[in-house]
Amino acid sequence: MKFIEIKLPKCTLFLLPDELNRLLQQDPDLFAKGIKRGKGILRARQAMERNCKHTSKEAR
């Protein structure tokens, strides 16, 4: 089984994907917020990777 680790200030949760999915289905707004936030974070990471590659090519 693959657990999802969620670190909180005073504890660490380990949930199965199905359990987390059920929790998020109870609050669709939270689910949408998480998806939107995730897309933004992934785009920012990709942009940083592109910048690093571009910068390292210029340094050569």
C-alpha positions in Angstrom: 0.0 0.0 0.0 1.2 3.5 -0.8 0.5 6.1 1.9 0.4 9.9 1.4 2.4 11.7 4.1 0.9 15.0 5.3 3.1 16.9 7.8 1.2 19.2 10.1 2.6 21.4 12.9 2.0 19.0 15.7 1.6 15.6 13.9 2.1 13.7 10.7 -0.8 12.0 8.9 -0.5 8.9 6.8 -3.5 8.4 4.6 -4.3 6.1 1.7 -5.2 7.9 -1.6 -8.8 6.7 -1.3 -9.1 8.1 2.2 -7.8 11.5 1.2 -10.0 11.5 -1.9 -13.1 10.8 0.3 -12.1 13.7 2.6 -11.7 16.1 -0.3 -15.0 15.0 -1.8 -16.8 16.2 1.3 -15.5 19.8 0.6 -15.4 20.4 -3.2 -14.2 24.0 -2.7 -11.1 22.7 -0.8 -10.6 20.2 -3.6 -10.7 22.9 -6.3 -8.3 25.1 -4.2 -5.8 22.3 -3.9 -5.9 21.6 -7.6 -5.4 25.3 -8.5 -2.6 25.6 -6.0 -1.0 22.5 -7.3 -1.1 23.7 -10.9 0.5 27.0 -9.8 3.3 25.2 -7.9 4.1 22.9 -10.8 4.2 25.7 -13.3 6.5 27.7 -11.0 8.8 24.6 -10.7 8.9 24.2 -14.5 9.7 27.9 -15.0 12.6 27.6 -12.5 14.0 24.6 -14.2 13.8 26.4 -17.6 15.6 29.4 -16.1 18.3 27.2 -14.5 18.9 25.4 -17.8 18.9 28.7 -19.7 21.3 30.3 -17.2 23.7 27.4 -17.2 23.8 27.4 -21.1 24.7 31.1 -21.0 27.5 30.6 -18.5 29.3 28.2 -20.8 
